[in-house]
Amino acid sequence: MTTAQHKIGSGFGVRSTADDVLQGIDLSGKLALVTGGYSGLGLEATRSLTKAGARVLVPARRPAVAREALEGVDGVEVDELDLGDLESVRAFAERFLASDRLLDIVIDNAGIMACPETRVGPGWEAQFATNHLGHYALVNRLWPAIEPGGARVVAVSSAGHHFSGIRWDDVHWRHGYDKWEAYGQAKTANVLFAVHLDRLGRDSGVRAFSLHPGGILTPLQRHLAKEEMVERGWIDESGEPLNPEGFKTPEQGAATEVWAATSPQLAGLGGVYCEDCDIAEPAPADGTRVGVRDYAIDPGQAARLWELSAELTGVNAFA
């Protein structure tokens, strides 16, 4: 398979911050939407985008918590959205479209990781439903505000996509639930979503990207017991990182999503998976969890997932 998955020499790297990649970029007059933009990486992305002049809309499942976290950040507005509830997605999108505004940037940043087996909506597995299907429905419902201005859409995936491709025979894990493989499937879905959205949207000037932000200790780990993080070698018994150099700060972790959303270096490109503020290379054959796996950028699987997502959610802006 030929691929555009090759580094372009961005000049940024693993320690670059969101502010670094925005140096010299003026986002005045731009409107960005950042799901989960009030916690962890999303909060840092929101702060950096507003400092560069953008106005940022932060949809949040807990609006009061979001407003408190964003206190003192100028240029932000908060609205209610639960990605695990398609009715909430529909209501949010209708409220936004009624404002007659256009979006310049959409960052699908919110997510859950390695949670106990949880069902949402009509019995869907929560990680696939929240991380992928909710964002799929959101972008499709907001398409009338995304398409006219040729927005960039960024799906925050993870190196966790190496854990699993799409389980086509059991996407909702009716059998043999494994929290890490379920997370991996959801993160693969994020990459495939960007691949197909880019194909559908590029003639309108809409380009889509996905990315691995890096390893960062944030509230995303809320479902992991301390003992599990100790066992994985992330932290010691007192909760301190065992290898601080092996983790990014939240400011560094937000850099790749902000770079993908704004960088002029990506003009004319799209449908690619990024890491460390550059386009990622294909994953090596030795199983090392760097780069992107072939199954996550396969256009046939991307189209198949789009069709399945449209069937499950009843939403498809391109039907």
C-alpha positions in Angstrom: 0.0 0.0 0.0 1.4 3.4 -1.0 1.2 5.9 1.8 1.7 9.6 2.6 2.8 8.4 6.0 6.3 9.9 6.0 7.9 12.7 8.1 8.0 16.1 6.5 10.7 17.5 8.8 8.5 20.0 10.7 11.3 21.2 12.9 9.3 20.3 16.0 9.6 17.3 18.1 8.8 15.3 21.2 9.4 18.2 23.6 7.7 20.9 21.6 4.7 22.5 23.3 1.4 23.7 22.0 2.6 27.3 22.3 5.8 26.4 20.4 3.9 25.2 17.4 1.7 28.3 17.3 4.6 30.7 17.2 3.9 33.2 14.4 0.4 31.8 13.7 -2.5 34.3 14.1 -5.8 32.7 14.7 -7.8 36.0 15.2 -11.3 35.6 13.9 -11.1 31.8 13.9 -13.5 29.6 15.7 -12.4 26.2 17.1 -14.3 23.5 18.8 -12.4 21.3 21.2 -14.3 18.4 22.8 -13.0 17.8 26.3 -11.3 21.1 26.1 -11.4 21.7 29.9 -9.2 18.9 31.1 -5.7 17.4 30.5 -4.5 17.9 26.9 -7.8 19.5 25.8 -7.4 22.3 28.4 -3.8 23.0 27.2 -5.0 23.0 23.6 -7.8 25.4 24.5 -5.4 27.8 26.3 -2.9 27.8 23.4 -5.5 28.4 20.7 -7.1 31.3 22.6 -3.6 32.8 23.2 -3.1 32.7 19.4 -6.4 34.7 19.0 -9.0 32.0 18.3 -12.3 31.7 20.0 -12.8 28.2 21.4 -16.1 26.4 21.9 -15.8 23.7 24.6 -18.6 21.1 24.6 -18.6 19.4 28.0 -20.5 16.6 29.7 -20.2 18.6 33.0 -20.5 22.3 31.9 -20.1 23.6 35.5 -16.9 21.7 35.9 -15.7 23.0 32.5 -16.5 26.6 33.4 -14.6 26.3 36.6 -11.5 24.8 34.9 -11.6 27.5 32.2 -12.0 30.4 34.6 -9.6 33.1 33.6 -9.2 31.8 30.0 -10.5 34.5 27.6 -12.3 33.7 24.4 -13.9 30.5 25.6 -17.6 29.4 25.6 -18.9 26.2 27.1 -22.0 24.2 26.1 -23.4 20.8 27.2 -22.5 17.7 25.2 -22.4 14.0 26.2 -20.6 12.1 23.4 -22.1 8.8 24.8 -25.6 10.0 24.2 -26.6 10.6 20.5 -29.6 12.7 21.5 -27.2 15.0 23.4 -25.0 15.2 20.3 -28.0 16.1 18.1 -29.2 18.8 20.5 -25.8 20.4 20.8 -25.3 20.4 17.0 -28.8 22.0 16.5 -28.0 24.7 19.0 -24.7 25.5 17.4 -26.1 25.5 13.8 -28.8 27.9 14.9 -26.1 30.4 15.7 -25.2 30.6 12.0 -21.5 30.4 12.7 -18.8 28.5 10.8 -16.1 26.4 12.3 -12.5 26.7 11.3 -11.1 23.9 13.5 -12.6 20.8 15.1 -10.5 18.8 17.5 -12.1 15.6 18.7 -10.1 15.4 21.9 -12.4 14.0 24.5 -12.1 10.3 25.3 -12.2 7.5 27.9 -9.5 4.8 28.3 -9.4 1.3 29.7 -12.7 1.6 31.6 -14.5 -1.4 33.1 -17.0 -3.0 30.7 -19.7 -0.2 30.4 -22.7 0.0 28.1 -24.2 3.2 26.7 -27.1 4.0 24.4 -28.5 0.8 22.9 -26.0 -1.4 24.7 -22.9 -0.1 22.9 -19.4 -0.6 24.3 -18.6 2.7 25.9 -15.1 3.3 24.5 -16.1 2.7 20.9 -19.3 4.6 21.4 -17.8 7.6 23.2 -14.4 7.9 21.5 -15.6 7.1 18.0 -19.3 7.0 17.4 -20.1 10.2 19.4 -17.4 12.1 17.5 -18.5 10.6 14.2 -22.1 11.8 14.8 -20.9 15.2 16.0 -18.8 16.0 12.9 -21.5 14.8 10.5 -24.2 16.8 12.3 -21.9 19.9 12.3 -21.0 19.4 8.6 -23.0 22.5 7.5 -20.7 24.6 9.7 -17.5 22.7 8.8 -17.7 22.4 5.0 -18.2 26.0 3.9 -15.0 27.4 5.4 -12.8 24.3 4.7 -12.2 23.5 8.3 -9.5 21.1 9.7 -10.8 18.2 11.7 -8.4 16.5 14.0 -9.1 13.2 15.7 -7.0 12.5 18.8 -6.1 8.8 18.6 -3.2 7.1 20.4 -0.4 4.6 20.1 -3.0 2.4 21.8 -4.3 1.8 18.3 -1.6 -0.9 18.1 -3.5 -3.0 20.6 -6.4 -3.8 18.2 -7.8 -3.3 14.8 -11.6 -3.2 14.3 -13.3 -6.3 15.6 -15.8 -6.5 12.7 -17.6 -9.5 14.0 -18.0 -8.0 17.5 -17.4 -4.2 17.6 -19.4 -3.9 20.8 -17.5 -6.6 22.7 -20.5 -8.8 23.5 -18.0 -11.6 24.2 -14.7 -11.6 26.0 -14.3 -7.9 26.9 -10.8 -6.7 27.3 -10.5 -3.1 28.4 -7.2 -2.4 26.6 -8.1 -4.1 23.4 -11.4 -2.2 23.4 -9.5 1.0 23.9 -7.2 0.0 21.0 -10.2 -0.6 18.7 -11.6 2.8 19.6 -8.3 4.5 18.8 -8.0 2.6 15.5 -11.5 3.9 14.7 -10.3 7.5 15.3 -7.6 7.0 12.7 -9.9 5.4 10.2 -12.4 8.1 10.7 -9.9 10.8 9.7 -8.8 8.8 6.7 -12.3 8.6 5.2 -13.4 12.0 6.3 -10.4 13.4 4.5 -11.3 11.5 1.3 -14.9 12.8 1.5 -14.1 16.4 2.4 -11.0 17.3 0.5 -12.8 18.6 -2.6 -14.5 21.1 -0.3 -11.2 22.1 1.3 -11.9 20.1 4.5 -8.8 18.1 5.6 -8.7 15.6 8.5 -5.8 14.3 10.6 -5.4 11.9 13.5 -2.6 11.6 16.0 -0.8 10.1 19.0 -0.3 12.8 21.6 2.4 10.9 23.4 2.5 9.4 26.9 1.1 11.9 29.4 -0.2 11.4 32.9 -3.6 13.1 32.9 -7.2 12.5 34.1 -7.5 10.0 31.2 -6.0 7.4 33.6 -9.0 7.8 36.0 -10.2 4.2 35.4 -6.8 2.7 36.2 -6.0 1.6 39.8 -2.7 2.9 41.2 -1.5 -0.8 41.4 -2.0 -1.2 37.7 0.0 1.9 36.9 2.8 0.7 39.2 2.8 -2.7 37.5 3.1 -1.0 34.1 6.1 0.9 35.4 4.4 4.3 35.0 4.5 5.4 38.7 6.1 4.3 42.0 4.2 3.4 45.1 4.0 7.1 46.1 2.4 8.0 42.8 5.4 9.7 41.3 6.4 9.0 37.7 9.1 6.4 37.6 10.5 7.7 34.3 9.6 11.4 34.1 11.6 11.8 30.8 9.4 9.1 29.3 6.3 11.2 29.7 5.3 14.4 28.1 3.9 17.4 30.1 0.3 18.3 29.2 1.7 21.3 27.3 3.8 19.0 25.2 1.1 16.4 24.9 -1.3 19.0 23.4 1.3 20.1 20.8 0.6 17.6 18.1 -3.2 18.1 18.0 -2.7 21.9 17.9 0.0 21.5 15.2 -2.3 19.3 13.1 -5.1 21.8 13.5 -3.2 24.9 12.5 0.2 24.3 10.8 0.7 25.7 7.4 3.2 22.9 6.8 0.2 20.6 6.4 -1.4 22.6 3.6 -2.5 20.3 0.8 -2.1 17.2 3.0 -4.6 15.2 5.0 -5.8 11.7 6.0 -2.5 11.1 7.8 -1.6 10.0 11.4 0.8 12.3 13.2 3.0 12.0 16.3 5.6 14.3 17.9 4.4 17.3 15.8 5.2 15.6 12.4 3.6 13.0 10.2 4.3 9.5 11.5 6.1 6.8 9.6 4.5 3.4 9.1 4.9 1.1 12.1 7.9 -1.2 11.9 7.4 -4.9 11.4 9.0 -5.7 14.8 5.8 -4.7 16.7 7.3 -1.6 18.3 4.4 0.7 19.2 5.6 3.7 17.1 4.2 5.0 13.9 0.9 3.8 12.5 -0.3 0.3 11.7 -1.4 -0.5 8.2 -4.9 -1.5 9.3 -5.5 1.9 10.8 -4.9 3.8 7.5 -6.4 1.2 5.1 -8.9 3.1 2.9 -11.1 0.0 2.5 -11.4 -0.5 6.2 -12.0 3.3 6.6 -14.9 3.2 4.2 -16.3 0.1 5.9 -16.2 1.8 9.3 -17.9 4.9 7.9 -20.8 2.7 6.6 -21.1 0.9 9.9 -21.0 4.2 11.9 -23.7 5.7 9.6 -25.8 2.6 10.1 -25.4 2.6 13.9 -26.0 6.3 14.4 -28.4 7.1 11.6 -26.3 10.0 10.6 -24.3 10.6 7.4 -23.8 14.0 6.0 -22.7 12.5 2.7 -25.6 10.2 2.1 
